Amino acid sequence: MPLLSPNTADKIIVDRRKPHRNSDVARAVRRTRDQLTHRPGNLTFDRELLKLHARATARVALAVPILVLAIAFAGFSLHMKDEIVTWTIVALAGYSALAVVARSTDRTEASRLDVNATRLNFLVAHFVSGLGWIYFALMRCASCQVDDFTVVKGIVLLLAIAATALIASSLRGALSATFALPVASYVFLTEHSWTVVEIMVTALLVMSLPLFAYVAGQMNRASLTLLSFRSEKDALIAEVDTAKSMSDEARHRAEEANLAKSRFLASMSHELRTPLNAILGFSEVMGNEVLGPMENDTYRDYAKDIHTSGQHLLHLINEILDLSRIEAGRYQLNEEPLIVTGIVEDCCHLMELKARNKDIRIVEQFENDLPRLLADERAVRQITLNLLSNAVKFATPGTEVLVRVGWTAGGGQYISVKDTGPGIPADEIPVALSAFGQGSIAIKSAEQGTGLGLPIVQGLVALHGGEFELHSKLREGTEAIAIFPPSRVMEALPAVPTPKKAGKRA
């Protein structure tokens, strides 16, 4: 996965004026770039392989002396006292030197390792540990009564080669440095009677060295592959950390912007409403000529225009504040049992005059005996008025607006407002549902509006746990449906039974 370009995402998301926030992002980006440079063959991988070899050698540091002591015990039982003691000292000294190099490498940080020097130290230590096996290959046992002592030595060397191939697979050349001379010493310098068994053991020993070297090479390649996978995994984790840091930074900035917006709206609400109330009051006094007649008709029209514009501006401020409270989760629902049909009927009466002025008829279709709904009356009223206002605004003169209230298929209740206006293109429905969004038809028709009515409806319905649907087709009309969930429908309680009076006993 490629890293985000520092000329794009970093400049957009990271706020360079706040270094205390950007430190995590910078560290994550730097760590990602370092991890992405890990490829087989470079210094980082070579250091990792050397560390793997050091750990493997250090872990078996106790196993090798145990093997040496077991062979020494077997030699003592065969009366090989002097030679076996000398071999034990040489073998333990060689493997002690290898263990010292391994522990020193393991304790050193990978970034401080000199690859060439450390590899050379390991190869020399392996060669020194192989001196003990050279001595073992040349040992003789005249006093031990074993017919095939040469065969036994060959089998022991074969086992040692196999064990070393497994342990030292992370370091190329370690197996050859340890056992090339011991195998040559066994083949050329050891006295053989060249029986069939000795020939077979010698052949196996000679062939085992390149065979196990090949196996060690394959294991080395497997180690490289695992390291490559691990580096890619680390790179992915680093990218996730980077994305998380950037998202946290974006979230912090969004929270700050939202807080600044809330503070602005809170202050501007008071600062704008105070002069607006004065403008509305004075313009209404002037337009109604409360303090005396106005001789100039133009001034009277200006006063009415001022009052109308002030009302529109006040309505816009109220809508912005409502939407901001909904988005911030600060809109408090005053829930109470209410009959939806009654509220919708009142809203239809309020919009009747405006609809009649445009020669539009509002048709009501309400289902009977709907139970009460647990909801906020002000919110339900605002939902209905916003939907009716939009329908009357865009409906074609001479048509009708259909308002329905009823049951949903799942047991909830819905409010539907349908008009026969020009409709909304399918690709513009998300725009109409966004804040301040207006479709192309609304813009062309120059209808007065802020583009906040539908987003407020959507937010209020969501606060009630419901859904808002908008269905529209060009030249056919639009239907807006506010759906309330079944959990808000209140079931009618059964009548409380009246206790019967006990009859008098005779």
C-alpha positions in Angstrom: 0.0 0.0 0.0 1.5 3.3 -1.0 1.9 6.1 1.5 -0.2 9.2 1.3 1.7 11.9 -0.5 3.1 14.5 1.9 2.0 17.2 -0.6 -1.7 16.3 -0.4 -3.0 14.5 2.7 -0.5 15.9 5.1 -1.3 19.4 4.2 -5.0 18.9 4.3 -5.4 16.8 7.4 -2.4 17.7 9.6 -2.6 21.0 11.4 1.1 22.2 11.2 0.4 24.9 13.7 0.0 22.3 16.5 3.3 20.3 16.7 2.2 18.5 19.9 -0.6 16.9 17.9 1.4 16.2 14.9 4.2 14.3 16.7 2.2 11.0 16.6 1.5 11.5 12.9 5.1 12.3 12.1 6.4 9.2 14.1 3.9 7.0 12.4 4.8 8.3 8.9 8.5 7.9 9.6 8.0 4.4 11.0 6.0 3.4 7.9 8.7 4.7 5.5 11.3 2.8 7.4 9.3 -0.5 7.3 8.6 -0.1 3.6 12.4 -0.1 2.9 12.7 -3.7 4.3 13.4 -5.9 1.3 15.4 -9.1 1.1 19.1 -8.4 0.5 19.4 -5.1 2.3 21.2 -4.3 5.6 18.0 -4.5 7.6 17.2 -8.1 6.5 20.9 -9.2 7.0 20.8 -7.8 10.5 17.6 -9.6 11.3 19.0 -12.9 10.0 22.1 -12.4 12.2 19.9 -11.7 15.2 17.9 -14.9 14.4 21.0 -17.0 14.2 22.3 -15.5 17.5 19.1 -16.3 19.3 19.0 -19.9 17.9 22.6 -20.5 18.9 22.2 -19.0 22.4 19.1 -21.2 23.0 21.0 -24.4 22.3 24.1 -23.2 24.2 23.3 -25.7 27.0 22.2 -28.5 24.7 25.6 -28.8 23.1 27.6 -29.3 26.3 25.1 -32.0 27.3 25.7 -33.8 24.0 29.5 -33.5 24.5 29.3 -34.8 28.0 27.1 -37.7 26.9 29.8 -38.7 24.2 32.5 -38.2 26.9 30.6 -40.6 29.2 30.3 -43.1 26.5 34.1 -42.8 25.8 34.9 -43.3 29.5 32.8 -46.5 29.5 35.0 -47.6 26.5 38.2 -46.8 28.4 39.1 -43.8 26.3 40.2 -41.6 29.2 43.0 -39.3 27.9 41.7 -38.8 24.4 38.1 -38.3 25.4 39.1 -35.7 28.1 41.2 -33.8 25.6 38.3 -33.9 23.1 35.8 -32.7 25.7 37.9 -29.7 26.6 38.5 -28.8 22.9 34.8 -29.2 22.0 33.5 -27.2 25.0 36.1 -24.5 24.4 35.0 -24.2 20.8 31.3 -24.1 21.5 31.9 -21.6 24.4 33.5 -19.2 22.0 30.5 -19.6 19.6 28.1 -19.0 22.5 30.0 -15.8 23.6 29.7 -14.4 20.0 26.0 -15.4 19.9 25.1 -13.7 23.2 27.0 -10.6 22.4 25.2 -10.3 19.0 21.8 -11.0 20.7 22.3 -8.2 23.2 23.3 -5.7 20.6 20.6 -3.6 18.9 20.0 -4.6 15.3 20.7 -1.0 14.1 24.2 -1.1 15.6 25.3 -4.3 14.1 28.1 -4.3 11.6 26.9 -7.0 9.2 30.2 -8.0 7.6 32.1 -8.0 10.9 29.4 -9.9 12.8 29.1 -12.5 10.0 32.9 -13.0 10.0 32.9 -13.4 13.8 30.3 -16.1 13.5 32.1 -18.0 10.7 35.3 -17.9 12.7 33.5 -19.1 15.8 31.9 -21.9 13.8 35.3 -22.9 12.4 36.7 -23.0 16.0 33.8 -25.2 17.2 34.6 -27.5 14.2 38.1 -28.1 15.6 36.6 -30.3 18.2 34.9 -32.4 15.5 38.2 -32.7 13.6 39.8 -34.1 16.7 36.8 -36.4 17.1 37.2 -37.6 13.5 40.9 -38.4 14.1 40.4 -40.2 17.5 41.4 -43.8 17.8 40.3 -46.5 20.2 42.8 -49.3 20.4 41.7 -50.3 23.9 37.9 -50.1 23.4 36.6 -53.3 22.2 34.3 -52.0 19.4 34.7 -53.5 16.0 33.1 -50.7 14.0 34.4 -47.7 15.9 35.0 -45.8 12.6 31.3 -46.3 11.7 30.2 -45.0 15.1 32.3 -41.9 14.6 30.7 -41.4 11.2 27.2 -41.7 12.6 27.9 -39.2 15.3 29.3 -36.7 12.8 26.3 -37.3 10.6 24.0 -36.4 13.5 26.0 -33.4 14.4 25.8 -32.1 10.8 22.0 -32.5 10.8 21.6 -30.7 14.1 23.9 -27.8 13.0 22.0 -27.5 9.7 18.8 -26.9 11.6 20.4 -24.5 14.1 22.6 -22.5 11.8 20.2 -22.2 8.8 20.0 -18.4 9.2 23.7 -17.9 8.5 25.0 -19.0 5.1 28.3 -20.9 5.2 28.0 -21.8 8.9 27.6 -25.5 8.1 30.5 -25.7 5.7 32.8 -23.6 8.1 32.0 -26.1 10.9 32.1 -29.5 9.2 34.1 -29.2 5.9 37.4 -30.0 7.6 36.0 -32.7 10.0 34.4 -34.6 7.0 37.6 -34.3 5.0 39.6 -35.5 8.1 37.3 -38.4 8.5 37.5 -39.5 4.8 41.2 -39.0 4.2 43.0 -39.2 7.5 41.1 -41.8 9.4 42.2 -45.4 9.1 39.6 -47.5 7.3 39.4 -51.1 6.8 36.9 -50.2 4.0 34.3 -52.7 4.8 30.9 -52.4 3.1 29.5 -50.6 6.1 32.4 -48.1 6.4 32.1 -47.4 2.7 28.3 -46.7 3.0 28.8 -44.5 6.1 31.6 -42.6 4.5 29.5 -42.0 1.3 26.6 -40.9 3.4 28.8 -38.5 5.4 30.3 -37.0 2.2 26.9 -36.6 0.5 25.2 -35.3 3.7 27.3 -32.1 3.8 26.0 -30.6 0.5 22.6 -32.1 1.1 22.2 -30.5 4.5 23.8 -27.3 3.1 21.0 -27.2 0.5 18.4 -27.8 3.2 19.9 -25.0 5.3 19.8 -22.7 2.2 16.1 -23.5 1.7 15.4 -22.8 5.4 17.3 -19.5 5.0 15.1 -18.5 2.0 12.1 -19.4 4.1 13.4 -17.2 6.9 13.8 -14.4 4.4 10.2 -14.8 3.2 8.9 -14.8 6.8 10.9 -11.6 7.4 9.5 -10.1 4.2 5.9 -11.0 5.3 6.6 -9.6 8.8 7.9 -6.3 7.4 4.9 -6.0 5.1 2.6 -6.6 8.1 4.5 -4.0 10.1 4.1 -1.6 7.2 0.4 -2.2 7.0 0.1 -1.7 10.8 2.2 1.5 10.5 -0.1 2.7 7.8 -3.1 2.0 9.9 -1.5 3.9 12.8 -0.8 6.8 10.4 -4.4 6.8 9.2 -5.7 6.6 12.8 -3.5 9.5 13.8 -4.7 11.5 10.9 -8.3 10.6 11.6 -7.8 11.6 15.2 -6.4 14.9 14.1 -9.3 15.4 11.7 -11.7 14.5 14.5 -10.0 17.0 16.8 -10.3 19.7 14.2 -13.9 18.8 13.5 -14.7 19.0 17.2 -13.1 22.4 17.4 -14.9 23.6 14.4 -18.2 22.3 15.7 -17.5 24.0 19.1 -16.7 27.2 17.3 -19.9 27.0 15.3 -22.0 26.4 18.4 -20.4 29.4 20.1 -20.9 31.5 17.0 -24.6 30.4 16.7 -25.2 30.9 20.4 -23.8 34.5 20.3 -25.3 35.4 16.9 -28.7 34.1 18.0 -28.9 36.8 20.6 -27.1 39.5 18.6 -29.4 39.0 15.5 -32.7 38.4 17.2 -32.5 41.5 19.3 -32.3 44.0 16.4 -34.6 41.8 14.3 -37.4 42.1 16.9 -37.0 45.8 16.8 -37.1 45.8 13.0 -40.2 43.6 12.9 -41.9 45.7 15.6 -41.2 49.1 14.1 -41.9 48.0 10.5 -45.3 46.5 11.7 -46.1 49.8 13.4 -45.2 51.7 10.3 -47.0 49.4 8.0 -50.2 49.5 10.0 -49.9 53.2 10.5 -50.4 52.9 14.3 -48.9 56.3 15.0 -50.6 58.1 12.2 -51.2 57.9 8.4 -48.3 57.8 6.0 -48.8 60.2 3.1 -46.5 58.4 0.8 -47.7 54.9 -0.5 -44.2 53.9 -1.4 -43.0 54.3 2.2 -45.9 52.1 3.3 -44.9 49.4 0.8 -41.3 49.7 2.0 -42.4 49.1 5.6 -44.2 46.0 4.6 -41.2 44.7 2.6 -39.0 45.4 5.6 -41.4 43.4 7.8 -41.5 40.5 5.3 -37.8 40.4 4.9 -37.3 40.5 8.7 -39.7 37.5 9.1 -37.8 35.6 6.5 -34.5 36.3 8.2 -35.8 35.3 11.6 -37.2 32.1 10.1 -33.8 31.4 8.6 -32.0 31.9 11.9 -34.4 29.6 13.7 -33.9 26.9 11.1 -30.1 27.1 11.4 -30.3 26.9 15.1 -32.6 23.9 15.0 -30.4 22.1 12.6 -27.2 22.9 14.6 -28.8 21.6 17.8 -29.9 18.4 16.0 -26.5 17.8 14.5 -24.8 18.4 17.9 -27.2 16.1 19.7 -28.5 18.9 21.9 -32.1 18.9 20.7 -34.2 17.7 23.7 -37.4 15.9 22.9 -40.3 16.7 25.2 -42.1 13.4 24.7 -45.8 13.0 25.5 -48.7 10.9 24.2 -50.3 12.7 21.3 -52.7 12.0 18.4 -50.9 12.6 15.1 -54.0 13.2 13.1 -55.0 16.2 15.2 -51.6 17.8 14.8 -51.5 17.2 11.1 -55.0 18.5 10.7 -54.0 21.8 12.5 -51.0 22.1 10.2 -53.2 21.7 7.1 -55.5 24.5 8.3 -52.5 26.7 8.8 -51.3 26.1 5.3 -54.7 26.4 3.8 -54.5 30.2 3.0 -51.1 29.9 1.3 -52.3 26.9 -0.7 -55.5 28.7 -1.7 -53.5 31.7 -2.9 -51.7 29.4 -5.4 -55.0 27.6 -6.4 -53.8 24.4 -4.7 -56.2 22.1 -2.7 -55.0 20.2 0.3 -56.6 16.7 0.5 -56.6 14.9 3.9 -56.7 11.1 4.1 -56.4 10.0 7.8 -57.0 6.5 9.1 -59.6 6.3 11.8 -58.9 5.3 15.5 -55.2 5.7 15.4 -53.7 5.2 18.9 -51.6 7.8 20.6 -47.9 8.3 19.7 -45.2 9.0 22.2 -43.4 11.9 20.5 -42.5 15.6 20.8 -45.5 17.7 19.6 -43.4 20.6 18.5 -41.2 18.3 16.5 -44.1 16.5 14.8 -45.7 19.9 14.1 -42.4 21.2 12.5 -42.1 18.0 10.5 -45.6 18.4 9.0 -45.3 22.1 8.4 -41.9 21.7 6.6 -43.3 18.9 4.4 -46.5 20.9 3.6 -44.6 24.1 2.9 -42.3 22.3 0.4 -45.3 20.6 -1.3 -47.3 23.8 -1.6 -44.2 25.7 -2.8 -43.5 23.3 -5.7 -47.0 22.0 -6.6 -48.4 23.1 -9.9 -51.3 25.6 -9.6 -54.7 23.9 -10.0 -53.5 20.6 -8.5 -53.8 19.1 -5.1 -51.5 18.1 -2.2 -52.4 14.8 -0.7 -51.7 14.4 3.1 -52.1 11.0 4.6 -51.6 9.6 8.1 -51.9 5.9 8.9 -50.4 2.6 9.9 -47.1 1.2 8.5 -46.7 -2.5 7.6 -44.6 -3.0 10.7 -47.0 -1.5 13.1 -45.7 2.0 13.2 -47.4 5.3 12.1 -46.5 7.5 9.1 -47.1 11.0 7.8 -47.1 11.3 4.0 -47.2 14.5 1.9 -47.5 14.1 -1.9 -47.6 16.8 -4.5 -47.9 16.7 -8.3 -45.1 19.2 -9.0 -42.1 19.0 -11.3 -40.4 16.4 -9.2 -36.7 15.9 -8.3 -34.1 14.0 -10.5 -32.9 10.8 -8.8 -29.3 12.0 -8.6 -30.4 15.2 -6.9 -32.3 13.6 -4.0 -29.1 13.4 -1.8 -28.5 17.1 -2.5 -32.0 18.0 -1.4 -31.5 16.1 1.8 -28.3 17.9 2.6 -28.0 21.1 4.5 -28.6 24.2 2.3 -29.0 21.9 -0.7 -31.4 22.8 -3.4 -32.2 20.9 -6.6 -31.8 22.4 -10.1 -35.5 22.8 -10.5 -35.8 24.8 -7.2 -32.9 27.1 -8.4 -34.4 27.6 -11.8 -37.9 28.4 -10.4 -36.3 30.9 -8.0 -38.4 29.6 -5.2 -37.7 31.2 -1.9 -36.1 28.8 0.6 -33.0 28.0 2.6 -32.6 24.3 1.8 -32.9 23.4 5.5 -36.5 22.1 5.7 -35.8 18.5 4.6 -32.6 18.1 6.6 -34.4 19.3 9.8 -37.3 16.8 9.1 -34.7 14.0 8.6 -33.0 14.9 11.8 -36.2 15.1 13.9 -37.5 11.8 12.6 -34.1 10.2 13.4 -34.3 11.6 16.9 -37.6 9.7 17.3 -35.9 6.5 16.0 -37.8 6.6 12.7 -37.0 6.9 9.0 -37.5 9.5 6.4 -38.1 8.6 2.8 -38.2 10.9 -0.2 -39.6 9.4 -3.5 -39.7 11.6 -6.6 -40.0 11.3 -10.4 -39.6 14.1 -12.9 -42.9 15.6 -14.1 -44.9 13.3 -11.8 -44.3 14.8 -8.4 -42.7 14.1 -5.0 -43.8 12.1 -1.9 -42.2 12.7 1.5 -42.8 10.1 4.2 -42.0 10.4 7.9 -42.2 7.0 9.5 -42.3 6.6 13.3 -41.3 3.2 14.7 -43.8 0.7 16.3 -42.0 1.2 19.7 -43.5 4.7 19.9 -47.1 3.6 19.3 -49.0 3.4 22.6 -51.4 0.5 23.0 -54.7 1.0 24.5 -54.9 -0.2 28.1 -57.8 -2.5 29.1 -60.4 -1.1 31.3 -59.9 -1.6 35.0 -62.4 -4.1 36.3 -64.8 -2.8 38.9 -64.9 -5.0 42.0 -68.3 -6.4 42.7 -69.9 -5.7 46.0 -70.3 -8.7 48.2 -74.0 -9.7 48.7 -75.5 -9.6 52.2 -75.8 -12.9 53.9 -79.2 -14.1 54.9 
